[in-house]
């Protein structure tokens, strides 16, 4: 199955938690129907991306990266690559690359969608939660200025509303 087909399948099967997320889900599907290259960075009209919030083994903290270009604390994630078998695999790959932590495990399917503008184009982000193994220590990647664990109750102090909503969705998924 192609990455495009996997994204369509994932979005068709995903049950949005509210009306706003349902509108985004439908707009992502419209985008993919209109743009055969809608998974790739080269699609100037926007592209589907995959991200993951890394949660520690105890489910008490999240790992955020201080993005080098955007200078914001964010979850791990980014562009899909030709070798990705699907959105979930792209999110996991990005999380491992940007956190330096091996052995991450995905916690179910997507938890939310977030559409945001970046310097390259609109990102139609499909967001997952991944759990780190006990004792995991991150390593700052070339895409980051810093990498730090934050308790769930600290996240709102350092992130924008989109990451705060992702953290809330992650906490709901974990409970």
C-alpha positions, 0 to 999 in steps of 0.5 A: 500500500502506498503512503498516500493510500495509507493516509487516506485509509487512516483518516477514513477509519479515524473517529474524530473526537469533536466537530472541529477535528471532524472538519479537519479530517474531511479537509485532509481527505479532500486535500489528498483527493485533490493532490496526488503529491499531497504527502510530500514536501514538494506539494506547495499547496500543503502536505500531510505530516506525521508527529508524535508526542513522546511520553515517558514510561510512567506516563507522567512527562512528555519530551519536547524539542526546541525546534531549531528554525521555529524556536518553539517547544514542539512535539517530534515530527515532520515530513513523510519520506518515501521509505515510510510504510504509513503515517504511524511509521513516519511519526515513530521514525520522526520521534526516534530521529528527533529524540535519539531514543530507540524502542519507542512504542506507539499508543494506538492510532492518531489522537488529533489533527492540527493544520498549521502554516510553516515556512515551507507550506501548510502542514496537515499534521496527523498526531500520535502518542508514543511511549519511551522505555523506562530510563530513556534519555534523549539526545538533541538532534540537528533539528533541535536546540534542546530536548527536555522532559516536562511534566504534563502540568508544566507543558502549558507554560512552554508551548502554544495551544496546538501542543497543549491540545496534543498533550491533553489528548495524549493524557486522555489516551493514556488514561 
